[in-house]
Amino acid sequence: MRHYGQHIDAAVMRSRSPSQYVRSDVSCTLFLADPQEYEGGELTIHDMFGALKVKLPAGDMVLYPGSSLHEVLPVTAGYRLASFFWVESMVRSEARSTSWT
């Protein structure tokens, strides 16, 4: 995949267990390739302050609210390798579970 368009992560996802569900309160992207290995491919998170472009060294990870509009910009050269996953907060209030202060 060379890019992934604007989207939000589903608020509730099905677990591997058929009768269980998991909230995707916090989205996580773990960068597995160094920035100099590819051009483009920035994870772009859109929020009330504008668009934040993220392209971190291999081994670094960014956490952001699963309800944030985000995308991966097109990779124009090389290969972007990353892993993404979600965390369910024990705090029921979205405003409190994704507060970064």
C-alpha positions as CSV (number, residue, x, y, z in Angstrom):
1,M,0.0,0.0,0.0
2,R,1.5,3.4,-1.0
3,H,-1.0,5.5,1.0
4,Y,-4.1,5.3,3.2
5,G,-6.7,8.1,2.8
6,Q,-8.4,10.1,5.5
7,H,-10.3,8.1,8.1
8,I,-11.0,7.7,11.7
9,D,-10.6,4.3,13.5
10,A,-13.8,2.5,14.4
11,A,-15.0,3.4,17.9
12,V,-15.7,-0.3,18.6
13,M,-13.9,-3.3,17.0
14,R,-14.7,-7.0,17.2
15,S,-12.2,-9.0,19.3
16,R,-10.9,-12.4,18.3
17,S,-13.5,-13.8,20.6
18,P,-16.8,-13.7,18.7
19,S,-18.8,-12.3,21.6
20,Q,-16.3,-9.6,22.7
21,Y,-15.7,-6.1,21.5
22,V,-12.8,-3.6,22.1
23,R,-13.0,0.1,22.1
24,S,-10.3,1.8,20.0
25,D,-9.8,4.8,22.3
26,V,-6.1,5.3,21.4
27,S,-4.5,4.6,18.1
28,C,-0.8,3.7,17.9
29,T,1.6,3.8,15.0
30,L,5.0,2.1,15.5
31,F,7.6,3.1,12.8
32,L,9.7,0.2,11.7
33,A,11.6,2.0,8.9
34,D,13.9,5.0,9.3
35,P,12.7,8.3,7.6
36,Q,15.6,8.3,5.2
37,E,14.5,4.9,3.8
38,Y,11.5,6.4,2.0
39,E,10.1,9.6,0.7
40,G,6.6,10.8,1.6
41,G,4.5,8.5,3.7
42,E,3.9,10.9,6.6
43,L,1.2,9.9,9.1
44,T,-0.9,13.1,9.1
45,I,-3.2,13.6,12.1
46,H,-5.8,16.3,11.6
47,D,-7.2,18.1,14.7
48,M,-8.5,21.5,15.8
49,F,-5.0,22.9,15.5
50,G,-4.5,21.8,11.9
51,A,-2.5,18.9,10.3
52,L,0.4,17.4,12.2
53,K,2.7,15.4,9.9
54,V,4.6,12.6,11.8
55,K,7.6,10.6,10.4
56,L,9.7,9.1,13.2
57,P,12.8,7.0,13.4
58,A,12.5,3.2,13.5
59,G,11.4,2.1,16.9
60,D,9.6,5.3,17.8
61,M,5.8,5.3,18.2
62,V,3.1,7.9,18.2
63,L,-0.2,7.7,20.1
64,Y,-3.3,9.7,19.2
65,P,-7.0,9.6,19.8
66,G,-8.7,6.9,17.7
67,S,-11.4,9.5,16.9
68,S,-8.9,11.8,15.2
69,L,-9.1,12.1,11.4
70,H,-5.8,10.8,10.0
71,E,-4.2,9.5,6.9
72,V,-0.9,8.2,5.5
73,L,0.4,10.4,2.7
74,P,1.6,8.7,-0.5
75,V,5.0,7.1,-0.5
76,T,6.9,8.4,-3.5
77,A,10.2,6.4,-3.1
78,G,11.4,3.5,-1.0
79,Y,9.4,1.5,1.5
80,R,7.5,2.7,4.5
81,L,7.2,-0.1,7.1
82,A,5.0,0.5,10.2
83,S,2.7,-1.3,12.6
84,F,-0.5,0.1,13.9
85,F,-2.7,-1.1,16.7
86,W,-5.3,0.2,19.2
87,V,-5.5,0.6,23.0
88,E,-8.7,0.4,25.0
89,S,-8.7,2.9,27.8
90,M,-10.0,1.9,31.3
91,V,-11.4,5.5,31.5
92,R,-14.9,5.5,30.0
93,S,-15.0,9.2,29.1
94,E,-13.4,9.8,25.7
95,A,-12.4,13.4,26.8
96,R,-10.5,12.1,29.8
97,S,-9.1,8.9,28.2
98,T,-7.4,10.8,25.4
99,S,-6.3,13.9,27.4
100,W,-2.6,14.5,26.7
101,T,-2.1,16.9,29.6
